[in-house]
Amino acid sequence: MEILTTEFLSALLAIVVIDLVLAGDNAIVIGLAARNLPRHQQKKVIIWGSVGAILIRVVATMAVVWLLKIPGLLLLGGVLLVGIAYKLLVEEKGHDVKAGDSFWAAIRTIIVADALMGLDNVLAVAGAAHGSFLLVVLGLLISVPVVMWGSTLILKWVERFPVIITIGSAVLAWTASKMIVGEPFLKDFFANDFIKYGFELLVVAGVVIAGKRKQAKIAAHNQQQEEVLKKVQSQ
C-alpha cells in the first residue's frame, strides 16, 4: 500500500477511530490501577504502565497482522470483528480493576489489564491495517497518547454524543467486511464490484440496525424494571 494515497489515509483514519472508541476505557483502567499509590508515584506508574501496554499491543498487533496472511484467518477475523462491532453497541464495559499496592504491582496490573481488554482492539487494528506494519505503528503513535492522556475528555464526548459509538461500530463493521472480502479463497465470489460493495454495505447496516434494536429492547426492559421497583417501593 502506497503512502499518502486515499486508501492509506482512509485506513489510518479507521485505525485512529477504532483506537479511540475501543481503548477509551483502557485509560480508565490505568488510573484505577494506580489510585492507591502516593501522588508522586502515580504519574510514574501511569507513564511506565502505558509504555509497557503500548509495547505489548504493538507486538501483538504485528503478530496478528502476520497471522491474518494465513489462508482462512482473514475470514475468521472478519467474522469475529462483526461480533465485536455489535457488542460495542449493546454492551457496557466495566472497570472492576484491583488497585496495585506497590509501584511494580500497579504497573503489572496496568499491563495485564490492558492486554486482556485490548484483544478486540488488536484484531480490529490489524484488520484495518491491511497487512501494513507502518499503518499499525502510525495509528498507535497518533491515537495511544490521546487515549492515555485524554480519556476523560473522550468518555465525556461519548456520553454527550452517543453517535460516536455508533460511528465506531460502523467503522468496525466496515473493517470486518473488508477483511472478509479480502479473503483469498473468496476472491472469485467478490470479483464483481456490485456484490463486493453491496456485501460491505449490508454488513455495516446489519450491525448498526441490529445493535440499535437491541439497545431499544434493553432500554425498554430497564425502564420496565424501574417502574416495577417504584410500584413496590410505593406500597
C-alpha positions in Angstrom: 0.0 0.0 0.0 1.5 3.3 -1.1 1.9 6.1 1.5 -0.4 9.2 1.4 -2.9 7.6 -1.0 -6.6 7.7 -0.4 -6.6 4.0 0.6 -3.7 4.6 3.0 -5.2 7.7 4.7 -8.7 6.1 5.0 -7.1 3.0 6.6 -5.1 5.3 9.0 -8.2 7.2 9.9 -10.1 3.9 10.6 -7.3 2.8 12.9 -7.4 6.0 14.9 -11.2 5.9 15.2 -11.0 2.2 16.3 -8.3 3.0 18.9 -10.3 6.0 20.3 -13.6 4.1 20.5 -12.3 0.8 21.8 -9.4 1.9 24.0 -11.0 4.8 25.9 -11.9 2.5 28.8 -8.4 1.1 28.9 -7.1 4.5 30.0 -9.5 4.5 32.9 -8.1 1.1 33.9 -4.6 2.7 34.2 -6.0 5.4 36.5 -7.8 2.8 38.7 -4.7 0.6 39.0 -2.6 3.5 40.3 -5.3 5.0 42.6 -3.9 3.6 45.9 -0.3 4.8 45.4 1.1 8.1 46.7 0.5 11.0 44.3 4.2 11.4 43.5 4.3 7.7 42.3 1.0 7.8 40.3 2.4 9.8 37.4 5.4 7.4 37.0 3.2 4.3 37.2 0.9 5.7 34.5 3.8 6.6 32.2 5.7 3.2 32.6 2.5 1.2 32.7 1.4 2.9 29.5 4.8 2.3 27.8 4.6 -1.4 28.7 1.0 -1.7 27.5 1.8 0.1 24.2 4.8 -2.2 23.5 2.8 -5.3 24.1 0.0 -4.0 22.0 2.4 -3.2 19.1 4.0 -6.6 19.2 0.5 -8.3 19.5 -0.9 -6.3 16.6 2.1 -7.0 14.4 1.7 -10.7 15.2 -2.0 -10.7 14.2 -1.2 -8.8 11.0 1.2 -11.6 10.1 -1.3 -14.3 11.2 -4.1 -12.8 9.1 -2.0 -13.7 6.0 -2.6 -17.4 6.7 -5.5 -18.6 4.4 -8.8 -18.7 6.2 -7.8 -16.5 9.2 -8.8 -13.3 7.4 -12.3 -14.6 7.1 -12.3 -15.8 10.7 -11.0 -12.5 12.0 -13.7 -10.6 10.0 -16.5 -12.7 11.5 -15.1 -12.2 15.0 -14.9 -8.4 14.3 -18.5 -8.3 13.3 -19.4 -9.6 16.7 -17.1 -7.1 18.4 -18.8 -4.3 16.4 -22.2 -5.5 17.6 -21.1 -5.8 21.2 -19.7 -2.3 21.1 -23.3 -1.0 20.7 -25.1 -3.2 23.2 -22.6 -4.0 26.0 -21.4 -1.8 28.8 -17.8 -2.1 29.8 -17.0 -2.5 33.5 -13.9 -1.1 35.3 -13.6 -3.7 38.1 -9.8 -3.4 38.4 -7.8 -4.2 41.5 -5.6 -1.2 42.5 -1.9 -2.1 42.9 -0.5 -1.7 46.4 3.1 -1.1 45.2 4.8 0.6 42.3 5.6 -2.6 40.3 2.3 -4.3 41.3 0.4 -1.3 39.8 2.5 -1.4 36.6 1.9 -5.2 36.3 -1.9 -4.6 36.8 -2.0 -2.0 34.1 -0.1 -4.1 31.5 -2.1 -7.3 32.2 -5.5 -5.5 32.3 -4.7 -3.6 29.1 -3.6 -6.8 27.3 -6.8 -8.5 28.2 -9.1 -5.6 27.4 -7.1 -4.8 24.2 -7.7 -8.1 22.4 -10.6 -6.7 20.4 -8.5 -3.6 19.7 -5.6 -5.6 18.4 -7.8 -7.6 16.0 -9.6 -4.5 14.7 -6.4 -2.5 14.1 -4.7 -5.5 12.4 -7.7 -5.9 10.1 -7.8 -2.2 9.3 -4.1 -2.1 8.5 -4.5 -4.4 5.5 -1.1 -6.0 6.1 0.8 -2.7 6.6 3.1 -2.6 9.6 3.6 1.1 9.0 -0.1 1.8 9.4 -0.1 -0.1 12.7 2.7 1.9 14.1 1.4 5.3 12.8 -2.1 4.6 14.1 -0.9 3.7 17.6 1.6 6.6 17.7 -1.3 9.0 16.9 -4.1 7.5 19.0 -2.5 5.9 22.1 -1.1 9.2 23.6 -4.6 10.8 23.0 -6.2 7.8 24.7 -3.8 7.7 27.7 -3.9 11.4 28.5 -7.3 12.4 27.1 -9.5 9.5 28.3 -11.7 11.7 30.5 -12.5 14.0 27.6 -13.1 11.1 25.2 -15.6 9.5 27.7 -17.4 12.8 28.1 -17.7 13.1 24.4 -19.1 9.6 24.2 -21.6 10.3 26.9 -22.7 13.6 25.3 -22.7 12.4 21.8 -23.7 8.7 21.7 -23.5 8.7 17.9 -19.7 8.4 18.4 -20.2 4.8 19.5 -22.5 4.2 16.5 -19.8 5.6 14.2 -17.1 3.5 15.8 -19.3 0.4 15.5 -19.9 1.1 11.8 -16.1 1.6 11.2 -15.5 -1.8 12.9 -18.2 -3.5 10.8 -16.8 -1.9 7.7 -13.3 -3.1 8.6 -14.7 -6.6 9.3 -16.4 -6.6 5.8 -13.2 -5.6 4.2 -11.4 -8.4 5.9 -14.0 -10.9 4.7 -14.0 -9.8 1.1 -10.2 -9.7 1.2 -10.0 -13.4 2.0 -8.0 -15.0 -0.9 -10.2 -18.1 -1.4 -13.3 -15.8 -1.6 -11.7 -13.6 -4.3 -13.8 -15.1 -7.2 -17.0 -14.7 -5.2 -16.4 -11.0 -4.6 -14.9 -10.3 -8.1 -18.0 -8.4 -9.0 -17.9 -4.9 -7.5 -21.6 -4.8 -7.1 -21.5 -7.9 -4.9 -18.4 -6.7 -3.1 -19.6 -3.3 -2.1 -23.1 -4.5 -1.6 -21.8 -7.0 0.9 -19.8 -4.4 2.8 -22.8 -2.1 3.0 -25.0 -5.0 4.1 -22.6 -5.9 7.0 -22.4 -2.3 8.2 -26.1 -1.7 8.0 -26.9 -5.1 9.6 -24.6 -4.5 12.6 -25.9 -0.9 13.2 -29.6 -1.8 12.8 -29.3 -5.0 14.9 -27.3 -3.1 17.6 -29.8 -0.2 17.7 -32.8 -2.7 18.0 -31.0 -4.4 20.9 -30.3 -1.1 22.6 -34.0 -0.2 22.4 -35.0 -3.6 23.9 -32.5 -3.1 26.8 -33.7 0.4 27.4 -37.4 -0.7 27.4 -36.5 -3.6 29.8 -34.6 -1.3 32.2 -37.5 1.2 32.2 -40.0 -1.6 32.9 -37.9 -2.8 35.8 -37.6 0.8 37.2 -41.4 1.1 37.1 -41.9 -2.2 38.9 -39.4 -1.1 41.5 -41.2 2.2 42.0 -44.5 0.4 42.4 -43.1 -2.0 45.0 -41.5 0.9 47.0 -44.7 2.9 47.0 -46.7 0.0 48.5 
